Amino acid sequence: MKKYIYLLVALFSLISCVDEVTIDELNKVETRLVIEAHMDIDKNNGAPTTTQTIKLTNTSSFYNQNYPTVSGATISMTNQTNTSVATFTETTEAGIYEATDFVTPSIGDIYTLTITVNGEVYTAQDTYTSIIDINEITQETVTLTEEVIQVNINIDNQIGVDNYYLFQVETPYRNIPEYGNLDDKLISEKPGENNYDFVILDDELKKDMDIDITIYGISNQYNNYLSKLLALAQESGGPFATAPATIRGNILNTTNQDNYALGFFSLNQFVKKTYKIK
């Protein structure tokens, strides 16, 4: 049975005012470390992935558009036998750490990231998860209030494997990608019934546009984290709504648990294709 997944996009708009209003409380923020550590490995790239990067910043106030970078950290990554698979060193760009000795992980293994900064130690773990190749990409025209192009990305749900997916779509008319995530609990694993389409339905898609489609295999814990983030984005009441609860990732401060960090450490295999709208 073919299943369809539709990508939802959360957009936020601001209404300009004649007078500028500054709210003092928005200048008050508790500083926390923010860790961007997503190790993404191209399944179909024959060359080994030897370089990965991590970004460290601190949280900032509402009115500060520049997030302070964090320098002087020691960062390493190990496998299940506590063997080093990457050592990250700070680049000439403050807050950006790079490993050029990154060892491609093994599917199903658990890896540990360790960050030491300002006398405190942060650790996180994630499982390296596989992704299946895309079968084909097709398109059709559907009628809503008007005719709209629908793009179908066809894949098979792997039999005997718990799959968790992150979908990313990059279009020429949006500055940031569109995202959607999914687990396979509602999709059959029976041979012949495990095929489904991931659907992009967008009234801005036009003939001859190139769109980049990336599908990541992600862990269960990363899928749960993304579900909370995407739900928050879709349900937000706008910039002046009541502040939501902080969404915690998988990063632990083993020195001082009250001084927790924000962000997530993930290890993801991906496949990517560029499709030209017909």
ROKE-918126 format. One record per residue (C-alpha): residue number from 1; residue in one letter; x, y, z. Coordinates in pm, 1 decimal. Each point is the difference from the previous one (the first is absolute). Last residue first. Example, Ala and Ser with C-alpha at 12.3 -4.5 7.8 and 13.67 -1.06 7.14 Angstrom:
ROKE-918126
- seq  type  c1  c2  c3
- 2  S  1367.0  -106.0  714.0 $
- 1  A  -137.0  -344.0  66.0 $
END
This chain:
ROKE-918126
- seq  type  c1  c2  c3
- 278  K  891.7  1973.5  -1563.3 $
- 277  I  148.5  95.8  337.1 $
- 276  K  369.1  -89.2  13.4 $
- 275  Y  96.1  -241.3  280.5 $
- 274  T  327.4  -1.7  193.1 $
- 273  K  63.0  -310.7  207.7 $
- 272  K  141.9  -69.2  345.1 $
- 271  V  46.6  -307.9  217.7 $
- 270  F  88.3  22.8  367.6 $
- 269  Q  169.8  -180.9  289.6 $
- 268  N  -40.3  176.3  332.9 $
- 267  L  197.5  30.6  321.4 $
- 266  S  -153.0  247.0  244.8 $
- 265  F  106.6  224.3  289.3 $
- 264  F  -271.5  245.1  104.7 $
- 263  G  -41.4  358.3  115.6 $
- 262  L  -26.0  179.3  333.5 $
- 261  A  240.8  -40.0  290.0 $
- 260  Y  -76.4  -69.5  365.0 $
- 259  N  136.5  203.8  288.7 $
- 258  D  -215.2  -175.3  258.9 $
- 257  Q  178.1  -330.5  -70.4 $
- 256  N  336.3  138.0  111.8 $
- 255  T  303.5  -214.5  -86.8 $
- 254  T  -171.0  -265.2  -214.0 $
- 253  N  -176.0  262.3  -212.7 $
- 252  L  -220.3  -214.5  -220.0 $
- 251  I  -79.2  42.6  -371.7 $
- 250  N  -294.9  -201.1  -135.9 $
- 249  G  -222.4  299.0  -76.2 $
- 248  R  -222.5  202.0  229.1 $
- 247  I  -294.2  199.2  -130.0 $
- 246  T  -40.8  305.7  221.7 $
- 245  A  -360.9  61.9  99.3 $
- 244  P  -185.3  244.0  -221.1 $
- 243  A  12.8  380.6  34.2 $
- 242  T  -348.8  149.7  -4.5 $
- 241  A  -66.5  150.3  -340.7 $
- 240  F  160.4  324.3  -114.6 $
- 239  P  211.3  -146.3  -282.2 $
- 238  G  -286.5  -199.5  -151.0 $
- 237  G  -263.5  -227.1  147.9 $
- 236  S  215.8  -303.0  -59.2 $
- 235  E  -187.9  -320.7  -80.8 $
- 234  Q  185.1  -93.0  -320.3 $
- 233  A  346.5  86.2  132.3 $
- 232  L  -62.5  -175.8  333.0 $
- 231  A  -121.6  -312.0  -180.0 $
- 230  L  314.5  7.3  -214.6 $
- 229  L  224.9  22.8  305.6 $
- 228  K  -183.4  -272.6  192.4 $
- 227  S  5.5  -237.4  -296.8 $
- 226  L  369.0  79.7  -51.5 $
- 225  Y  87.6  -121.3  351.5 $
- 224  N  -201.7  -320.4  -43.0 $
- 223  N  171.1  -68.3  -334.7 $
- 222  Y  340.0  59.9  159.5 $
- 221  Q  -82.1  -254.8  272.8 $
- 220  N  -114.3  -259.6  -255.2 $
- 219  S  316.7  38.5  -206.6 $
- 218  I  15.7  162.1  -343.5 $
- 217  G  16.1  -118.5  -360.6 $
- 216  Y  13.6  318.2  -203.4 $
- 215  I  -187.4  83.1  -322.1 $
- 214  T  121.3  290.9  -214.4 $
- 213  I  -191.9  159.8  -288.2 $
- 212  D  153.8  290.0  -192.0 $
- 211  I  -239.6  190.9  -225.6 $
- 210  D  80.6  127.7  -348.5 $
- 209  M  -267.9  218.9  -161.6 $
- 208  D  -62.6  -64.7  -370.8 $
- 207  K  -382.6  28.4  31.6 $
- 206  K  -129.1  162.3  319.3 $
- 205  L  -44.6  -94.9  365.0 $
- 204  E  -153.2  291.4  189.2 $
- 203  D  -333.6  -176.1  61.4 $
- 202  D  172.6  -264.2  212.0 $
- 201  L  -83.0  -366.0  59.4 $
- 200  I  305.9  -213.2  75.7 $
- 199  V  -95.3  -363.2  58.3 $
- 198  F  194.5  -289.7  154.0 $
- 197  D  -128.2  -300.6  -189.2 $
- 196  Y  -38.7  -353.6  131.3 $
- 195  N  101.0  -364.6  -53.7 $
- 194  N  -23.9  -260.2  276.3 $
- 193  E  -299.2  -192.2  -135.4 $
- 192  G  178.7  -228.2  -247.0 $
- 191  P  195.7  -173.1  273.7 $
- 190  K  -168.8  69.1  334.5 $
- 189  E  171.0  278.6  193.2 $
- 188  S  -313.8  213.4  13.0 $
- 187  I  17.4  367.0  92.4 $
- 186  L  -170.2  135.3  311.4 $
- 185  K  296.1  -60.5  231.8 $
- 184  D  248.9  125.3  -258.0 $
- 183  D  124.5  314.9  174.2 $
- 182  L  -26.5  341.1  -162.0 $
- 181  N  165.2  341.7  -24.0 $
- 180  G  -66.3  309.9  -209.6 $
- 179  Y  217.9  290.2  -98.8 $
- 178  E  -6.4  294.1  -241.7 $
- 177  P  331.8  163.1  -79.6 $
- 176  I  84.2  365.2  77.4 $
- 175  N  28.1  293.2  -239.7 $
- 174  R  -307.6  -101.8  -197.4 $
- 173  Y  -58.0  65.1  -372.8 $
- 172  P  274.4  -219.9  -145.7 $
- 171  T  -125.8  -312.4  181.4 $
- 170  E  171.4  -224.7  254.4 $
- 169  V  -191.5  -298.8  136.4 $
- 168  Q  112.6  -193.1  309.0 $
- 167  F  -161.5  -322.1  123.3 $
- 166  L  101.4  -159.2  331.0 $
- 165  Y  -88.8  -368.0  31.9 $
- 164  Y  -23.0  -256.5  277.7 $
- 163  N  6.8  -367.2  -96.8 $
- 162  D  -47.3  -302.6  224.7 $
- 161  V  144.0  -280.5  -215.4 $
- 160  G  -151.1  -342.1  -75.6 $
- 159  I  -100.0  96.2  -354.7 $
- 158  Q  123.5  339.5  -116.5 $
- 157  N  -274.5  241.4  -105.9 $
- 156  D  40.2  44.1  -374.2 $
- 155  I  43.3  343.9  -157.8 $
- 154  N  -184.6  224.4  -248.6 $
- 153  I  43.9  376.6  1.1 $
- 152  N  -317.8  152.2  -144.5 $
- 151  V  -8.8  364.9  -115.7 $
- 150  Q  -340.5  171.4  -15.9 $
- 149  I  -46.5  300.6  -226.9 $
- 148  V  -309.5  207.7  77.8 $
- 147  E  -310.9  77.1  -204.9 $
- 146  E  -238.2  234.4  180.2 $
- 145  T  -218.5  -5.0  312.8 $
- 144  L  139.3  -350.8  36.9 $
- 143  T  60.9  -172.4  -332.3 $
- 142  V  287.5  -242.2  -39.3 $
- 141  T  274.1  -4.1  -262.0 $
- 140  E  242.6  -290.9  0.0 $
- 139  Q  364.6  -60.5  71.0 $
- 138  T  245.3  -287.6  20.1 $
- 137  I  313.2  -83.5  199.4 $
- 136  E  130.2  -356.0  2.0 $
- 135  N  118.8  -283.4  222.5 $
- 134  I  178.1  212.9  262.2 $
- 133  D  273.1  -194.8  180.0 $
- 132  I  -52.1  -137.3  352.3 $
- 131  I  136.4  176.7  307.1 $
- 130  S  229.3  -128.6  273.9 $
- 129  T  33.2  109.0  364.3 $
- 128  Y  305.6  85.3  209.5 $
- 127  T  -116.9  -11.6  362.5 $
- 126  D  41.3  307.8  219.7 $
- 125  Q  175.1  94.4  322.4 $
- 124  A  70.9  330.6  174.1 $
- 123  T  254.9  133.5  247.3 $
- 122  Y  74.6  342.3  150.8 $
- 121  V  294.8  61.8  233.9 $
- 120  E  49.5  325.5  191.7 $
- 119  G  316.0  201.3  69.3 $
- 118  N  -84.6  277.4  -247.9 $
- 117  V  -30.9  -253.8  -281.9 $
- 116  T  34.5  -378.1  -25.8 $
- 115  I  -206.3  -164.6  -272.5 $
- 114  T  -44.6  -377.6  -28.4 $
- 113  L  -197.8  -166.1  -280.9 $
- 112  T  -84.7  -368.8  38.0 $
- 111  Y  -89.3  -245.3  -276.8 $
- 110  I  -244.6  -292.4  -6.0 $
- 109  D  26.9  -256.0  -279.5 $
- 108  G  -296.8  -93.8  -221.8 $
- 107  I  170.4  75.5  -331.7 $
- 106  S  375.7  42.8  38.1 $
- 105  P  151.2  349.1  17.2 $
- 104  T  219.9  164.5  -266.1 $
- 103  V  324.9  96.9  174.8 $
- 102  F  48.0  378.0  33.6 $
- 101  D  369.1  95.3  -21.3 $
- 100  T  -59.5  351.2  -137.7 $
- 99  A  -198.1  108.5  305.6 $
- 98  E  -111.2  362.6  9.3 $
- 97  Y  -109.2  240.2  273.3 $
- 96  I  -179.5  327.4  -75.4 $
- 95  G  -42.2  235.3  297.4 $
- 94  A  240.7  260.0  -134.8 $
- 93  E  84.2  -36.0  -368.7 $
- 92  T  372.1  -74.6  -31.2 $
- 91  T  -94.0  -358.3  82.9 $
- 90  E  -37.3  -157.0  342.5 $
- 89  T  108.5  -362.3  25.3 $
- 88  F  -220.2  -309.6  -7.5 $
- 87  T  137.4  -349.9  58.0 $
- 86  A  -186.2  -286.6  -167.0 $
- 85  V  -45.3  -378.4  19.6 $
- 84  S  176.2  -58.0  334.2 $
- 83  T  -42.7  -348.7  144.6 $
- 82  N  -228.1  -26.6  304.3 $
- 81  T  -110.9  -350.3  -107.3 $
- 80  Q  -346.1  131.8  -90.4 $
- 79  N  145.6  280.3  -214.7 $
- 78  T  166.2  327.4  97.4 $
- 77  M  -33.8  369.5  -86.2 $
- 76  S  217.9  285.7  121.1 $
- 75  I  -30.8  369.8  78.3 $
- 74  T  221.2  231.6  208.1 $
- 73  A  -146.1  350.0  19.9 $
- 72  G  198.9  325.1  -7.3 $
- 71  S  -250.2  214.2  -187.0 $
- 70  V  -375.4  56.6  32.0 $
- 69  T  -174.4  231.6  -246.0 $
- 68  P  -239.8  271.3  117.5 $
- 67  Y  -329.3  -4.1  -195.6 $
- 66  N  -46.7  310.8  -212.4 $
- 65  Q  -356.8  127.8  -45.1 $
- 64  N  -15.1  145.2  351.4 $
- 63  Y  -349.9  131.6  65.7 $
- 62  F  -141.0  -321.8  148.2 $
- 61  S  301.9  -50.7  226.9 $
- 60  S  271.6  -254.5  -72.4 $
- 59  T  64.5  -370.8  33.1 $
- 58  N  362.5  -107.7  -25.7 $
- 57  T  169.9  -150.8  -303.6 $
- 56  L  182.5  -319.1  -95.9 $
- 55  K  3.4  -135.7  -356.6 $
- 54  I  113.5  -350.8  -93.4 $
- 53  T  157.5  -103.3  -330.9 $
- 52  Q  67.0  -323.8  -188.8 $
- 51  T  280.1  -106.2  -234.8 $
- 50  T  107.8  -353.9  -91.2 $
- 49  T  -304.8  -128.4  -187.4 $
- 48  P  139.0  -288.8  -205.6 $
- 47  A  -28.7  39.0  -380.1 $
- 46  G  -265.2  -213.6  -170.9 $
- 45  N  -276.2  250.0  69.8 $
- 44  N  -326.1  -192.3  -12.2 $
- 43  K  -82.8  -12.2  370.2 $
- 42  D  98.2  363.6  62.8 $
- 41  I  92.8  33.9  368.1 $
- 40  D  -145.2  272.0  225.9 $
- 39  M  152.8  66.9  342.2 $
- 38  H  -222.8  252.8  173.5 $
- 37  A  163.4  180.2  290.4 $
- 36  E  -147.1  346.6  62.8 $
- 35  I  59.7  64.5  370.9 $
- 34  V  -150.4  300.7  181.1 $
- 33  L  152.6  89.2  338.1 $
- 32  R  -232.8  188.2  228.8 $
- 31  T  -16.8  360.3  114.6 $
- 30  E  -309.0  85.9  202.0 $
- 29  V  -178.7  277.6  -183.5 $
- 28  K  -107.6  351.4  92.9 $
- 27  N  -28.6  233.6  -298.7 $
- 26  L  -352.9  -125.9  -65.3 $
- 25  E  -101.9  123.1  345.7 $
- 24  D  82.3  357.6  -102.1 $
- 23  I  -266.1  13.4  -272.1 $
- 22  T  102.0  245.1  -270.2 $
- 21  V  -271.6  154.4  -215.5 $
- 20  E  70.1  164.5  -334.8 $
- 19  D  -284.6  222.4  -115.1 $
- 18  V  -153.7  -22.1  -347.6 $
- 17  C  -60.5  -369.9  23.6 $
- 16  S  88.8  -281.8  -239.1 $
- 15  I  -205.0  -319.7  9.0 $
- 14  L  222.8  -305.8  30.4 $
- 13  S  -52.9  -330.3  -177.1 $
- 12  F  83.0  -360.1  89.9 $
- 11  L  -13.2  -299.5  -231.5 $
- 10  A  -42.4  -365.9  92.4 $
- 9  V  12.0  -233.7  -299.8 $
- 8  L  -179.9  -332.8  -11.9 $
- 7  L  130.7  -280.8  -220.0 $
- 6  Y  -259.9  -255.1  -106.4 $
- 5  I  62.2  -371.8  50.0 $
- 4  Y  -176.6  -245.9  -229.7 $
- 3  K  -20.5  -377.0  41.6 $
- 2  K  -7.9  -260.1  -277.0 $
- 1  M  -144.3  -335.2  99.5 $
END
